[in-house]
Amino acid sequence: MNYGKRIFLWIMLFWIGSAQVFAEPFVQGGPIGSQTSDGYDALGPVVEQPIEFPHNTHAGRMQINCMYCHTYARRSNVSGIPRLDKCMGCHNLIEGVKDRPRIKKLFEYWENKQPIPWKKVHDLPDFVRFNHERHIQRFYFQEKRPIRETCGYCHGDIASMTTARRVKALSMGWCVSCHQKDHLEKAGSTVTSHGPNDCWLCHK
Amino acid sequence: MSLSNLIQNWNSFRTRRPYEGQYEDAPYKWAMVIDLDSCIGCNACTVACYAENNLPVVGKERFGKGQAMHWIRIERYWGADEAKATEFPERGAEYLPMLCQQCEAAPCEPVCPVGATHHSPDGLNTQVYNRCVGSRYCSANCPYKVRYFNWWNYPDRAWPNPLELQLNPDVTVRSKGVMEKCTFCMQRLRAGMDKAKTEGRILADGEVLTACAQACPTSAITFGNWADKKSKVARMWKNQQVDLAKNSQEKSEEGIRGYRILEDLNTYPSVVYLERLRNLEA
């Protein structure tokens, strides 16, 4: 390999490397099939849900906190998919939208006494333990970051989607890339720390 | 870790851990005390472990080949004096529950070619199943023989429907070609530590127990946080004059029973055994 080629390769390497380092921590997914700046599929596989649940209406336009429905996120490993009675608690009283096709479907499940068979979008392998509580407690309750940002680190901007799509890679390297970064310990402080990196924190 | 680095630092690696005051500022260091005088050899700990940690039952034939997957097993020994003292020599076995000793300088750790086993900050010797490639070097290097290899794909046959419903969802079901070992019930510890952290405290003594300690009918197994000097397990270590950082324990007087198995191999185990006492003349 001649000298010029080698220099060129180093420059290319640096360019690619710096793109990785300076990439935004989370970028909203683009159209299907495109890639995020960190090189993953912008949107995960299409999951067809029994009802096309409009996150953009609930979390986006209505500004409902994610944890109103995903209520376990603050106190458990899993965030939880709300039960049907959670939906009905509000929608029984919202007369204006009862004639919409998606709401009609909701009432159908309610009248048949059937749970809605939601499908899992953000699925992790069985040997991985991910704890919602730790992340929510730290970033939402302790640091008072907005809920849309806190959940968005891993879930992307769900408030702009209808049914949730996987935006982030949810791979180990991707988790570690955030855990290795220096984060401010508190808003406004200069002390930084990074996430834990012990194997058994996530592997079980 | 490169090979040259490994060879250069071999001596320091073997003597580095544990050092004085290693766990002084640490919130957790898990340790155990097993009182052999209380152990009646009932195997309840083993059964509890099978249930808690998704251990497959391998069957008689494979057990005979040494392929059993018991993370904690009851070893039986017949002391020479004791056998003479009774007219039924098969009776009077001494029982010794053997589980992973969670060594501070674990012989299994440096030999793993892929780094699937390492030491956690709370003093546990960990095994990462999906990283393991099944070289079985760790098992060969373990002086206690407490690492178990999945020779077969047990999930296929160990839990026929509907038995798979009793599997613990917090523990991986290991597949063929993977080494596994006692984790001190990491899933329980992790759940407890998470709860405590949200409440802004560290775990209280006895708040989380391993399955074996919980199941023991005679409370022979004491489990706890050694870094908390007021915990029962730390007090027992102190009263029994067992020092984590020493490889031989000097006792100030007779009758102090604490010892660690094969500690002269510089493994610095986290499990202390209390010697069995018997009055043979009675």
HADDOCK unambig.tbl for C-alpha pairs under 7 A between the chains (distance, minus, plus):
assign (segid A and resid 126 and name CA) (segid B and resid 172 and name CA) 6.23 0.50 0.50
assign (segid A and resid 127 and name CA) (segid B and resid 172 and name CA) 5.23 0.50 0.50
assign (segid A and resid 198 and name CA) (segid B and resid 120 and name CA) 6.27 0.50 0.50
assign (segid A and resid 200 and name CA) (segid B and resid 126 and name CA) 6.88 0.50 0.50
assign (segid A and resid 203 and name CA) (segid B and resid 128 and name CA) 6.51 0.50 0.50
assign (segid A and resid 204 and name CA) (segid B and resid 171 and name CA) 5.82 0.50 0.50
assign (segid A and resid 204 and name CA) (segid B and resid 172 and name CA) 6.03 0.50 0.50
